[in-house]
Structures are given as structure tokens and as C-alpha cells.
Amino acid sequence: MSSRQHFTITITDVHGARHYSFSQFIKKFVWVLLIVFFLVVTGGAGSIWWLNKEVEEIQTLKRQAEMSFLRALDERQNEYSNLVEEKAQLINELEEKIKQVGFLDQTLQGLEELIGVQPEMDSPIIERVKITQLTTLEKQIMLDHIPNGRPVGVFRGVTSGYGWRTHPVRGTREFHYGIDYRGERGAPVLATADAVVEYSGYHRSSGYGNLIILSHAYGFKTFYGHLNSLNVKTGQFINKGDLIGAIGSTGVSTGPHLHYEVNFVQRKLNPAPFVQWGLEDYDSIFDKVEGIPWGSLSQAIRNQVEKVEKQLLLRDVQ
């Protein structure tokens, strides 16, 4: 049945009759719609809130990742800048080392030429330095122990050389076995090599007046005559260049001067080559002075150097 305002539907079955009002159905339907709408709105709002939260978290993670990336990038840039600076510094140091090695090579070449060393082609610098050191040591030992250089501290010239001459006092033709150096009374007289003082005193029989005889290594001796004063005593050890006396005019002499002799195993030698001998002209004496076994002498000194080298190597190993 129906009315103006609502319809009524009656349904009859074995359980009885049921009446449904159309307005009641609409009312329930509206409530269902409202509930569904509420659920949809609530679910949508919740979904939107959850999505917004997820988006914020993603954005936060993205910002954190970007910040981490930027920090890492800054660190890499700083490391790169430091590496560039270190590279530039290493290049400068390398260039400086190359200059130093070049300077060392030129200096070493000068030393090799000075001491007469001819290194093999492409020899390492360390080997060349070692050879130069040993060769220099060998030559320095020779120059320290064998007379060389002038025996006077102030050179004023030579009044008489080695060889035949007319004696200035006796007037006879005699062989002069030394060199007479002009000098003022009291001028310094120096030892020409390491030695022990064999004699220091007044020597009447020779006419040399105040005389010093120095006994050097390998059979060499030097004589210093006509001295004004004696600064060393017999038996005293002295070094090359030490002050041993002063120029004078004692003994058979016409004025202040130094009489200088060089002997080798009781044989008087011309002192001139020994006076001119030095590191720069090292090999010249071997041709100028005969009668001395220079080969065996050099070998003996070389053996000493090798012993020193072995001792140094053993010390370094220990």
C-alpha cells in the first residue's frame, strides 16, 4: 500500500508477514551513505596524512642525502686541493733536488778532475763519491806524511837553489843540497809534513847553526838550518803546518835566511818538486823525482786506506 508520504511493502512467507516502509528504507540508506561517506572521508584524510608524512620523511631523507653528498663533495674538493698543493710542493722539491744533483755532479766532476779520477760511464753518483773520497783520502795521507809545500810562513823569494854554486862565505865551488829562502829574522818556519823531531839544537859540524831535523814516514827527512830560535824539542810529534822555529842567521851564514833540505833514505833530493807538490799537481812529482819507489809507496798507502774502509764498514754493520 501507499500513501502520499510513504509506501509500505508487505512480504508474506511461512514465517509470517513483514512490512517495510519506504521512508524507513530511505532513512537507513541515507545513514549508510553517511557512514560510507564518513568512512571514505576519514580513510582519505588518513591516507592523505600518511602520504604527507611519507613525503615529508622522503624529503627529509632526500635533504639529508643531499647534505651528506655536499659534505662529501666538499671533503673531496678539499682533499683534491690538498693533493694539488702537495703535488706542486713535490714538483718544487723535485726540481730543487734535480738542481742540487746537477750541482753535485758538476762539483764532483771538478773534484774528479782535481784528484785525477776518471769514473766509468754511467757510474752512480754514490759510487763516484765513494771513489773520490777514497782517492782523496789516499792522496791526503801521502801529502800529510811526505814533505810538500813551502817551509816558510812568509815567502820573500829564494836566494839560492839546489845545485852547484859558489859558497857565499867560503868562496869555493860547492854543491848546494837545499834551497835558501830569504826572510826577515824571526819569520815563521813551518813543518812540511807530519813528523817526529829527530834533532833540535845547535849543529856545529854542518855549519847550519840552529838546526831542526824532522823524521817523516816512509824514509823521508827534512832539514831546517840557520834558525834564530827553536820551537820544538827532540822526540816531539808534530803535524804538517806546525810552527817549529824562526828564520835566523846562525852558523855559517851571511844574513837571515832558511836553509831547507829534503832527504830520502840518506839521499839528498832537490826540494823544488816537493815544494811545488800539492793536490792540484799531484802526479807531477812521480815524473820529476826519480829514485823513489812511488809505485810501492802508493800501494802501501792504498792498503792503509782499504783497511780503514773495511773498519768503517764493520763499524756500520755492527
Secondary structure, 3 states (H helix, E strand, C coil): CECCCCEEEEEEECCEEEEEEHHHHHHHHHHHHHHHHHHHHHHHHHHHHHHHHHHHHHHHHHHHHHHHHHHHHHHHHHHHHHHHHHHHHHHHHHHHHHHHHHHHHHHHHHHHHHHCCCCCCCCCHHHHHHHHHHHHHHHHHHHHHCCCCCCECCCCCEEECCEEEECCCCCCEEEECCEEEECCCCCEEECCCCEEEEEEEEECCCCCEEEEEEECHHHEEEEEECEEEECCCCCCEECCCCEEEEEECCCCCCCCEEEEEEEECCEEECHHHHHCCCCCCCCHHHHHCCCCCHHHHHHHHHHHHHHHHHHHHHHHHC
